[in-house]
Amino acid sequence: MDTMLVPPWLESLLSTSFFTVCRTHGDAARNECNMYCLDCEGGAFCFYCRSSRHKDHQIRRSSYHDVVRVTEIQKVLDISGVQTYVINSARVLFLKERPQPKYGKGVAHICVICGRSLLDPFRFCSLGCKLVGVKRNGEASFTIEAKNEALMERREGISRGEEELREGSQQQQDIYPPTPPPPSSSARRRKGIPHRAPFGS
């Protein structure tokens, strides 16, 4: 798969088992392996392993759900199109298919890969489903650079359109000079000396 569309560590992250007891720090209090290093790609590790070996580029799996925090993953991955949720006051997204039954009648939005119901108009229920979508048709991408390029193109298109509008309105002003403003109310002229109608006899 093209690394421009999918980073090499993503599939390893999605296949990693989290919340196992750390082999090195099994007797410690915070010994659950709930972190993953993007550089090492060596599986999950615990808080103490992070302190000693993995200073940067780590992603922490949030809570006991199969999720990661949006604030951490969006720094390294384009997550557009993936449904997000709030769990324990944190905005998160699922790593794999959402653990809920498939949609029923009256559901407006569904995952284009697995058919799970979605709360909002997103295309995918999880990073795993977006990965399948990218591999299947290449319409989406995980690279932040591609997302930034698309945003830049869109902004350039908008600014070009605004420029054309400005040029068009300038040409119209040259053809049709602007209408002078109406005189102010304080500059009214008096009508003259008032005359009374003659009294009838």
N, C-alpha and C positions, 0 to 999 in steps of 0.2 A: 504494500500500500504506500502511496506517495506520502512522504513525511511532511510535505507542504500542507496536506489536508489533515493528517493525523500524526500527532507527536509520538515518538517511539515508546514513551513510557505509559501511554494511556491504557493500552490493552493489559499491560502488567498490573496497573493500578486496579482495573476492573476485575481482574482474576485473583487479587490478593485477599486472603482471609484476615479479618481484623478481630480485635478484642480477645485474642488468645493471650495466655500468660507468657511474659518474656522469659526466655531460657536463661538469660544472663542475670536478670534482676527479679527472679521469682519470689524472693522473700520481701521485696520492697512493697510499700503501700500503693504506689501508682505504677503497677507492673503490667497494665494492659497495653497490648500493642495496637495503638489506634492512630499511628502516624505512618507516613509514607514519604520517602525521599525521591524527588524527581531525578536527581543526579545519579544516585546509586542503583535505583530500581531493584533493591535487594529484599523486597518484602516489607511487611509492617514491623514497626519497632515501638518501644515505649518511651516515656518521658525521659528516663535516665540515659537511654541510648542517644536520644536527640541531643541532650546536654553535652555528651562527650564526643559524638561523631558527626552529627548532622546539624550544622549551624543554620544553613539557609535552604531554600527550595523544598521545604517540607509541606505536606498537606495533611491536615488532621481530619480523621473521620469523625463526624459529629454525632453525638448521642449513640444509642444502640440501634438506631435505624440505619439502613444502608444508604447513608447520605454524606455529603460534604458541604461545608459552608461556602456560600456564594462569594463572600469577601476573599476567601483564600483561592478558590479555583479560578475565578475570573481574571486573576493576575497573570495566569499562565495558559488559559484556554478560552477560546471564544465559545461561550455557552448560550449564544442566541438560539432561540427556537426551543429551548428546554424548559419545561414547567418548573417553577420554583414554589417552595412552601415555607411556612414559618413553623419551626419546631423549637421549643424551649427558648422563645424570643429571638431566635437566629434564623435568617433567611438561608435556606438550604435547597439542594437539589439531589435527586436520587442518582446513585451510581448505576443501578440496574433497573429492570422493569419494576414498576410500582407494585407492592404487595397488596393488591386489591382485585376484586373480581372485574371481569370485562364489563364494558358499558351495556346499559339497557336502553329502553326507549326514552326519547326526550333528551338525550345527551347531545349538547351542541358541538363539543370539541372532543376529538379522540386522537390518540397517538397514531401517526401514520405507519408505524412499524408493528406494534403489538396490539393496537386497538383498545388500549386502556382509556378510560374517560379522563378528561383534563378539565381543570377549573376555568382556564383562560384559553384564549386562542393561540396556543403554542402548537408546534409540530411533533414534539417528542416528549415522552414522559420521563426520560432519564438520559444520562450520558451514554449508556450502553445502546439505547435505541437510536440515538443520534449517530453513534459510531456505525451501526448497521446501515443507516440511511446514507452516510458519507461513502461507505464502501460500495453500496448498491448502485448509487447513481451519481455521486460526486457533486450534488447540488449544494450541499452544505460544507462547511469547513470548521476546523477547530483552531486554526491559526489566527492569532490576534492581528498579525500584519495584514492578512486578507480582509479582516473586518475593518481595520483602519483605512485600507485602500478604498474599500467600498464607501466608507463614510466620506473620505476626501473627494471621491468622484461625485458623490451626491451633493456635497457642499459646493464643489466647483460648478456643477450643473445649475444649482440654485443661484449662485452669484452671477453666472453667465446670463441666466434668465432675467435677473434683476437689472443687469447692465443693459440688456436689450430693451427692457421696458423703459429704463431711463433715457436711452437714446431715442426711442420712439416718441416719448412724451416731449423731448427737446425739439424733435423735428416738427411735431404738431404745434408747438409754441411758435416756431419760426413761421409756419404757414398762417396760423390763426393767432394774432396777438391777444394777450389776455384782456378780459373785460375790465375796465376801470372799476374800482369799488364805488358803491353808492355814497353820496355825501353824508356826512355825520349828522345826527339829529340836532346838534347844537348850532349848526350853520343854516337853520331854516330862515327863509325871508318872511317878513310880515306881509300880510295880504293887503294892507292899506287901511284907510280910515273906514270904520264901520258905518253904514247908513241904516237908519231905522225905516221900516215901512210906514207909510202915512196911515194915520188913524182913520177908520171909517166913520162916516157921520150917521 
